Amino acid sequence: MKISVDRGFCTTLWIPHVLMFLLVLPPGVHGQQATPPQTKPMAPLPMVQNLKVLALAGNDGLNDLERRTVASLVVQVLDQNDRPLEGADVVFRFPPKGPGATFADQKTSQTMRTNSQGQAAATNWTANSEVGTFQVHATATYGNQMGEKTISMTNVTRIVEDVKNHRKHKSWWSTRKFKIAVIAGGAAAIAGIILAKQVEEAAAAHPRLRHRRQLPSTPGPPIVGGPQ
């Protein structure tokens, strides 16, 4: 005996089961894709302070407020082997208040990059209107290496040429040799006065010595024979 099965009847039997299964699943499972495992980012290397920052220009520099001129501000960055470092970032920082200076847009910091000689210069900056000494902080970084330098500058109302020359060349009367010569000369003069005083006191105490002291210093003719 041959049994025929209605295909439509079979379909109506399994469709409700599939719908019941989909309703039981939690939301968000349909079409969910597996996410790849996340890798943790590498921790940055610790900073090592082994760069040398030298002040080539600007240390003890004078900024003329009246003429609106400033001293040059240049540093050189060297590596741990004292070789010029190219491509290092140098940040120049002025104090936020008091005597100091500003860059463009009234900013107090500027970042420059060193050239093949390891040199970087601060540009487009002007001194503020306050007179006094201030510190410029220069920080160099290259990868995880860094170095720092503090540069002292002074804002003055007007630079006097005598003061300017005095900073470059010391006056001859301020040298150590001149001071030693003055002290030695004064000591010799005092010793001469004391010696002359002692001679006068000795002559006053002994008349014979005083008589000899008053004899002429030019020799006379020799005297022959005894006294008459």
Secondary structure, 3 states (H helix, E strand, C coil): CCCCCCHHHHHHHHHHHHHHHHHHCCCCCCCCCCCCCCCCCCCCCCCEECCEEEEEECCCEEEECCCCECCCCEEEEECCCCCECCCCEEEEECCCCCCCEECHHHCCEEEEECCCCCEEECCCCEECCCCEEEEEEEEEEECCEEEEEEEEEEEECCCCHHHHHHHHCCCHHHCHHHHHHHHHHHHHHHHHHHHHHHHHHHHHHCHHHHHHHHCCCCCCCCCCCCCC
